[in-house]
Amino acid sequence: PYAFLLLFVVGSTLALAQWLNSGRTRYAVLYVVTAGLIPYFHFLALTVWGVHALYAFARKREGSPVRLHAVLGAAGAVLLLLAPLLPLLIKMARERQTHTFNIPPPNVRDLAEFLTPSVLVFGVLFGLGLAWVVLRRRLTIQLVTRSGSTVLLVAALALVPAVAAFIISTISPSRIFVERYMIASMVGVAMAAGWGLAQIQPAAARSIVIATLALTSLGAYGYTRRLWPPHKDDDWRGAMAAARQASGTSRLTVLFKCPFIECTERQVELPESVSNWVTAPLSLYPAPGKVVPVAIRFDESSSSYLEATVVPGLEREGRFIVISGNPDEYFSTWTSRRFPGYTPQSLGSFGTVTATLYVRQDPGSR
């Protein structure tokens, strides 16, 4: 949904600016529709509405031709479009702990790195250096100031979505400081970068910088914080290779703790009919034997299901492997308690993915 989310954040912001500048009704209608669609692609992007409200207030103070009652009417229409989502929004709020990530709270450095993507910084600096050399030092920067409302819009759009996720992830158990959850901030970052690029003179220098930025972005393959996408964060390839090596010629059962929020208890109760996307990492990196999906939020109902359907087979085999893309303490505690005669052996370090071989220490183990 994130590409569409960006489309409607950009579209609604542009429509709002055009409406507040011209007062034309068609831009008001376009704004209501595009802004109203934002939460349909991600609830956390609702912070963009707050940014738009701040901008509208600032534009009114600067003399926008749009009257206050028209602004309030547009806001009411946008809220009306949210009505069909209210039951789901309430449900998500009640179950918010099932939609958070098992990651440590962010720090200020994490926030700064997100707001100053390495790809952008490196691309611009390298381009400036190249332009300086190619154009024989004719490179200049001519600053053109903008209105207070424009500065507010760009700054708030860049900061508010990211800072909101940062604060929530810092002061509460809900860990939502994840790049794709804060992607609306990239619209403000892009606007700020566009303003900065426009200050570069002459046009040839600007073209060089834009070209290097484009090439850097392509080289980064969509990963903004590093110039080459790392495999170490989620090294499924390494984890499954280690599992196959540990299994040898045997076909060991693999408890696969699903890394996806959508992997609920209901889906895991029928492992034979689970959609392929639930075990998507294994489509390229196959497991050494039968795969048993485990719910992302392992609880009593999940453990009861495993007790009844899976544990007897594991006890007969004497060995099994646990692959987890979303480790949690409850699942680890249950495994240790339920298999006290087994020795866990870590198969290596694979970033956020864990791979553990459990071997029964008795004459019947094999």
PLY file of the C-alpha trace (Angstrom):
ply
format ascii 1.0
element vertex 366
property float x
property float y
property float z
element edge 365
property int vertex1
property int vertex2
end_header
0.00 0.00 0.00
2.94 2.36 0.48
3.26 3.55 -3.12
-0.42 4.53 -3.11
0.02 6.14 0.29
2.79 8.35 -1.09
0.63 9.16 -4.12
-2.22 10.47 -1.98
0.02 12.29 0.52
1.69 14.12 -2.36
-1.60 14.68 -4.20
-3.48 15.97 -1.19
-0.63 18.29 -0.17
-0.42 19.75 -3.68
-4.20 20.11 -3.94
-4.37 21.86 -0.56
-1.63 24.32 -1.51
-3.33 25.09 -4.83
-6.71 25.55 -3.14
-5.40 27.86 -0.43
-3.55 29.90 -3.05
-6.31 30.19 -5.67
-9.55 29.55 -3.79
-10.85 27.36 -6.67
-13.46 24.78 -5.70
-12.04 22.05 -7.91
-8.87 21.97 -5.81
-10.97 21.73 -2.65
-12.79 18.69 -4.04
-9.52 17.12 -5.14
-8.08 17.69 -1.67
-11.03 16.11 0.12
-10.86 12.99 -2.04
-7.09 12.49 -1.89
-6.75 13.34 1.81
-9.71 11.12 2.65
-8.01 8.16 0.96
-4.80 8.43 3.02
-5.92 6.31 6.02
-7.20 3.60 3.68
-3.57 2.77 2.90
-2.08 3.23 6.38
-3.60 4.44 9.63
-0.35 5.92 10.94
-0.31 8.41 8.05
-3.21 10.21 9.72
-0.52 12.52 11.13
-0.48 14.13 7.67
-3.93 15.58 8.42
-2.44 17.42 11.38
0.28 18.85 9.15
-2.33 20.02 6.65
-4.29 21.70 9.45
-1.18 23.60 10.58
-0.48 24.70 7.02
-4.06 25.85 6.44
-3.94 27.92 9.63
-0.64 29.51 8.57
-1.93 30.28 5.06
-5.05 31.91 6.49
-2.86 34.21 8.56
-0.91 35.14 5.42
-4.10 36.08 3.58
-5.44 33.02 1.76
-8.62 33.78 -0.23
-10.27 30.65 1.18
-12.65 31.44 4.04
-12.51 29.69 7.38
-15.92 28.03 7.01
-14.78 26.49 3.71
-11.67 25.05 5.40
-13.80 23.62 8.22
-16.24 22.20 5.68
-13.43 20.43 3.82
-12.11 19.05 7.11
-15.58 17.72 7.94
-15.85 16.07 4.52
-12.49 14.38 4.98
-13.57 13.08 8.40
-16.78 11.80 6.84
-14.76 9.69 4.42
-13.05 8.13 7.45
-16.38 6.85 8.83
-16.34 3.44 7.04
-12.94 2.75 8.61
-13.89 3.57 12.20
-14.77 -0.03 13.27
-11.45 -1.30 11.94
-9.58 1.65 13.42
-11.09 0.95 16.86
-10.26 -2.75 16.53
-6.67 -1.95 15.55
-6.33 0.40 18.52
-7.52 -2.32 20.91
-5.15 -4.87 19.38
-2.25 -2.47 18.88
0.22 -4.74 20.69
-0.26 -7.38 18.00
0.84 -4.89 15.35
4.12 -3.77 16.89
7.62 -5.07 16.30
9.92 -6.89 18.68
12.66 -4.25 18.38
14.41 -2.00 20.91
13.20 1.59 21.34
14.81 4.03 18.89
17.32 6.70 19.86
17.93 10.19 18.52
20.56 8.90 16.13
18.03 6.54 14.54
15.66 9.47 14.01
18.41 11.65 12.54
19.51 8.88 10.16
15.96 8.41 8.93
15.46 12.11 8.26
18.82 12.47 6.48
18.95 9.40 4.21
22.48 8.35 3.33
21.48 7.93 -0.30
20.31 11.54 -0.51
23.26 13.00 1.38
25.89 11.03 -0.51
24.27 11.59 -3.91
24.06 15.36 -3.42
27.56 15.77 -1.97
29.15 13.59 -4.65
27.22 15.48 -7.34
28.35 18.83 -5.97
31.94 17.71 -6.00
31.65 16.38 -9.54
29.96 19.58 -10.73
32.71 21.66 -9.11
35.34 19.76 -11.09
33.49 19.51 -14.41
32.39 23.14 -14.52
35.74 24.44 -13.39
34.53 25.91 -10.13
31.59 27.83 -11.61
29.30 26.16 -9.10
27.31 28.57 -6.91
24.48 28.33 -4.39
21.86 31.10 -4.58
19.44 30.94 -1.68
15.84 31.92 -2.42
13.67 32.28 0.67
10.15 30.94 0.96
7.08 32.09 2.87
6.65 31.09 6.47
3.73 28.80 5.65
5.76 26.96 3.02
8.64 26.42 5.43
6.16 25.19 8.04
4.57 22.77 5.58
7.87 21.24 4.47
9.33 21.02 7.98
6.17 19.61 9.56
5.61 17.10 6.78
9.18 15.84 7.18
9.16 15.77 10.98
5.67 15.00 12.29
5.13 11.41 10.99
8.64 10.33 12.00
8.72 12.15 15.35
5.27 10.79 16.26
6.45 7.22 15.65
9.65 7.99 17.56
7.79 9.29 20.62
5.27 6.43 20.66
8.06 3.85 20.33
10.06 5.53 23.10
7.44 6.10 25.81
5.17 3.10 25.20
5.50 -0.65 24.52
4.28 -0.10 20.94
7.33 -0.31 18.67
6.32 1.31 15.37
9.55 3.13 14.48
9.82 1.31 11.16
10.78 3.02 7.90
7.71 2.03 5.91
5.41 3.15 8.75
6.97 6.63 8.59
7.21 6.87 4.83
4.95 9.95 4.72
7.89 11.90 6.17
9.82 11.23 2.98
7.44 13.58 1.13
8.64 16.47 3.30
12.26 15.35 2.99
11.87 15.23 -0.80
10.33 18.73 -0.84
13.22 20.08 1.22
15.70 18.35 -1.07
13.93 19.75 -4.13
14.16 23.26 -2.73
17.86 22.74 -2.03
18.56 21.42 -5.53
16.80 24.44 -7.02
19.37 26.72 -5.39
22.26 25.18 -7.33
23.54 27.31 -10.20
24.14 27.10 -13.13
21.58 24.69 -14.59
24.34 22.36 -15.80
25.59 21.93 -12.23
22.07 21.21 -11.07
21.68 18.56 -13.76
24.90 16.85 -12.68
23.77 16.70 -9.05
20.34 15.37 -9.99
21.93 12.72 -12.23
24.27 11.50 -9.49
21.40 11.45 -7.02
19.31 9.35 -9.42
22.16 6.89 -10.02
22.84 6.64 -6.28
19.17 5.92 -5.62
19.13 3.18 -8.25
22.30 1.69 -6.78
20.78 1.64 -3.31
17.85 -0.38 -4.65
15.30 1.51 -2.59
17.15 1.21 0.71
17.57 4.77 1.93
19.86 4.34 4.92
22.65 2.44 3.18
24.16 2.70 -0.28
23.69 -1.03 -0.86
20.87 -3.13 0.60
22.27 -5.40 3.32
21.35 -9.04 3.72
22.48 -9.20 7.32
19.28 -7.71 8.79
17.14 -10.70 7.76
19.52 -13.38 6.53
17.02 -16.09 5.63
19.43 -17.56 3.12
22.11 -18.11 5.76
19.66 -19.40 8.36
18.09 -21.99 6.06
21.47 -23.08 4.70
22.58 -23.73 8.29
19.35 -25.63 8.98
19.84 -27.86 5.95
23.44 -28.53 6.92
22.45 -29.43 10.49
19.71 -31.72 9.20
22.04 -33.63 6.91
20.25 -36.45 5.14
17.37 -36.39 7.65
14.11 -34.55 7.04
13.63 -32.71 10.31
10.48 -30.88 11.26
10.95 -27.11 11.23
8.91 -24.88 13.53
8.73 -21.70 11.49
7.78 -18.70 13.59
6.12 -16.47 11.05
7.58 -12.93 10.78
4.41 -11.40 9.32
1.75 -9.56 11.31
-0.93 -11.24 9.18
0.11 -14.69 10.42
-2.61 -15.10 13.02
-3.57 -18.07 15.13
-6.47 -18.97 12.81
-4.17 -19.27 9.82
-1.65 -21.37 11.72
-4.27 -23.89 12.88
-4.38 -25.30 9.33
-0.74 -25.58 8.28
-1.53 -27.61 5.17
-3.74 -24.83 3.77
-1.64 -21.86 4.78
-1.05 -19.50 1.88
2.45 -19.55 0.44
3.05 -15.93 1.42
3.00 -16.88 5.12
6.18 -18.89 4.56
7.46 -16.66 1.74
11.15 -16.68 2.79
11.18 -20.46 2.40
10.09 -20.32 -1.23
13.66 -19.34 -2.18
15.47 -20.91 0.76
13.75 -24.27 1.37
13.56 -26.00 4.73
15.14 -29.43 5.28
11.80 -31.06 6.11
8.16 -30.49 7.04
7.38 -26.86 7.95
4.98 -26.07 10.80
4.03 -22.36 10.88
3.83 -20.77 14.33
1.81 -17.61 15.00
3.72 -14.36 15.18
2.17 -13.68 18.59
2.67 -17.00 20.36
0.22 -17.43 23.24
-1.73 -20.12 25.09
-3.98 -20.96 22.15
-0.95 -21.39 19.89
0.80 -23.62 22.42
-2.34 -25.73 22.90
-2.52 -26.33 19.15
1.13 -27.39 18.99
0.69 -29.63 22.05
-2.14 -31.49 20.38
-0.89 -31.77 16.82
2.86 -31.30 16.60
4.62 -32.11 19.87
3.96 -35.90 19.76
5.70 -36.15 16.40
8.63 -34.04 17.58
9.10 -36.28 20.61
9.20 -39.35 18.40
11.83 -37.80 16.12
14.12 -36.59 18.89
15.40 -33.65 16.85
13.77 -30.57 15.37
14.70 -27.08 14.24
13.19 -23.72 15.20
13.48 -20.86 12.71
12.18 -17.53 13.96
11.91 -14.22 12.15
10.19 -12.67 15.15
11.63 -14.06 18.41
9.67 -13.53 21.61
10.19 -14.52 25.21
6.94 -16.49 25.56
7.80 -18.82 22.70
11.36 -19.36 23.99
10.07 -20.08 27.50
7.47 -22.53 26.19
10.04 -24.39 24.09
12.46 -24.75 27.02
9.72 -25.84 29.41
8.06 -28.27 26.99
11.29 -29.96 25.90
13.41 -30.11 29.10
15.42 -33.10 27.90
16.55 -31.33 24.74
19.72 -29.33 24.24
19.30 -26.20 22.10
22.17 -25.53 19.69
22.34 -22.18 17.92
23.15 -22.62 14.25
24.74 -19.20 13.86
24.06 -15.47 13.72
21.64 -14.34 11.01
20.64 -10.83 12.01
17.04 -10.75 13.24
16.52 -14.38 12.20
17.34 -17.12 14.70
17.99 -20.77 13.84
18.19 -23.33 16.65
18.59 -27.11 16.56
16.97 -29.02 19.46
18.45 -32.45 20.19
17.13 -34.90 22.79
19.86 -36.11 25.11
18.90 -39.72 25.65
19.61 -43.06 23.98
16.55 -42.69 21.78
17.75 -39.48 20.13
18.89 -39.62 16.55
0 1
1 2
2 3
3 4
4 5
5 6
6 7
7 8
8 9
9 10
10 11
11 12
12 13
13 14
14 15
15 16
16 17
17 18
18 19
19 20
20 21
21 22
22 23
23 24
24 25
25 26
26 27
27 28
28 29
29 30
30 31
31 32
32 33
33 34
34 35
35 36
36 37
37 38
38 39
39 40
40 41
41 42
42 43
43 44
44 45
45 46
46 47
47 48
48 49
49 50
50 51
51 52
52 53
53 54
54 55
55 56
56 57
57 58
58 59
59 60
60 61
61 62
62 63
63 64
64 65
65 66
66 67
67 68
68 69
69 70
70 71
71 72
72 73
73 74
74 75
75 76
76 77
77 78
78 79
79 80
80 81
81 82
82 83
83 84
84 85
85 86
86 87
87 88
88 89
89 90
90 91
91 92
92 93
93 94
94 95
95 96
96 97
97 98
98 99
99 100
100 101
101 102
102 103
103 104
104 105
105 106
106 107
107 108
108 109
109 110
110 111
111 112
112 113
113 114
114 115
115 116
116 117
117 118
118 119
119 120
120 121
121 122
122 123
123 124
124 125
125 126
126 127
127 128
128 129
129 130
130 131
131 132
132 133
133 134
134 135
135 136
136 137
137 138
138 139
139 140
140 141
141 142
142 143
143 144
144 145
145 146
146 147
147 148
148 149
149 150
150 151
151 152
152 153
153 154
154 155
155 156
156 157
157 158
158 159
159 160
160 161
161 162
162 163
163 164
164 165
165 166
166 167
167 168
168 169
169 170
170 171
171 172
172 173
173 174
174 175
175 176
176 177
177 178
178 179
179 180
180 181
181 182
182 183
183 184
184 185
185 186
186 187
187 188
188 189
189 190
190 191
191 192
192 193
193 194
194 195
195 196
196 197
197 198
198 199
199 200
200 201
201 202
202 203
203 204
204 205
205 206
206 207
207 208
208 209
209 210
210 211
211 212
212 213
213 214
214 215
215 216
216 217
217 218
218 219
219 220
220 221
221 222
222 223
223 224
224 225
225 226
226 227
227 228
228 229
229 230
230 231
231 232
232 233
233 234
234 235
235 236
236 237
237 238
238 239
239 240
240 241
241 242
242 243
243 244
244 245
245 246
246 247
247 248
248 249
249 250
250 251
251 252
252 253
253 254
254 255
255 256
256 257
257 258
258 259
259 260
260 261
261 262
262 263
263 264
264 265
265 266
266 267
267 268
268 269
269 270
270 271
271 272
272 273
273 274
274 275
275 276
276 277
277 278
278 279
279 280
280 281
281 282
282 283
283 284
284 285
285 286
286 287
287 288
288 289
289 290
290 291
291 292
292 293
293 294
294 295
295 296
296 297
297 298
298 299
299 300
300 301
301 302
302 303
303 304
304 305
305 306
306 307
307 308
308 309
309 310
310 311
311 312
312 313
313 314
314 315
315 316
316 317
317 318
318 319
319 320
320 321
321 322
322 323
323 324
324 325
325 326
326 327
327 328
328 329
329 330
330 331
331 332
332 333
333 334
334 335
335 336
336 337
337 338
338 339
339 340
340 341
341 342
342 343
343 344
344 345
345 346
346 347
347 348
348 349
349 350
350 351
351 352
352 353
353 354
354 355
355 356
356 357
357 358
358 359
359 360
360 361
361 362
362 363
363 364
364 365
